[in-house]
């Protein structure tokens, strides 16, 4: 998987991290996180079943599937964030807010 600024990660390591994420998605910890019904990025109320798991530091950028790097996100934010790092996401949000009328 290659993206701009991607950290080289072999396919086996990527698959391990994805498997860890799938396993964490089944835990009570994750279910409690989603039960709050709030997107980590936009703060909008979102039904728990509609929240997706997002890696704050994406796997393609060197992130891992750990509790400290996984957050619930609405599909809209997750799709917009893609492989952005937290500081890049903040710059994106700032730019959007400045462009808004």
PENOR-V284512 format. One record per residue. N is the residue number from 0. SS is DSSP state (a for helix, b for strand, c for the rest). NEAR is the number of other C-alpha atoms within 8 Angstrom. Layout:
BEGIN
n-><N/N>
ss-><SS/SS>
near-><NEAR/NEAR>
END
This chain:
BEGIN
n-><0/1/2/3/4/5/6/7/8/9/10/11/12/13/14/15/16/17/18/19/20/21/22/23/24/25/26/27/28/29/30/31/32/33/34/35/36/37/38/39/40/41/42/43/44/45/46/47/48/49/50/51/52/53/54/55/56/57/58/59/60/61/62/63/64/65/66/67/68/69/70/71/72/73/74/75/76/77/78/79/80/81/82/83/84/85/86/87/88/89/90/91/92/93/94/95/96/97/98/99/100>
ss-><c/c/c/c/c/c/c/c/c/c/a/a/a/a/a/a/a/a/a/a/a/a/a/a/a/c/c/a/a/a/a/a/a/a/a/c/c/b/c/c/c/c/c/c/b/c/c/a/a/a/c/b/b/b/b/c/c/c/a/a/a/c/c/c/c/c/a/a/a/b/b/b/b/c/a/a/a/a/a/a/a/c/c/c/c/a/a/a/a/a/a/a/a/a/a/a/a/a/a/c/c>
near-><5/6/7/4/5/9/7/7/9/6/7/6/8/10/8/8/11/9/8/9/10/8/8/9/9/8/8/6/7/10/10/8/10/12/7/7/11/13/13/8/6/6/7/6/7/10/8/10/5/8/14/9/9/10/12/10/13/14/11/13/11/11/11/10/12/7/5/4/11/11/10/13/14/11/9/6/10/11/7/6/8/7/9/10/10/8/7/8/10/8/8/8/8/8/8/8/7/7/6/5/3>
END
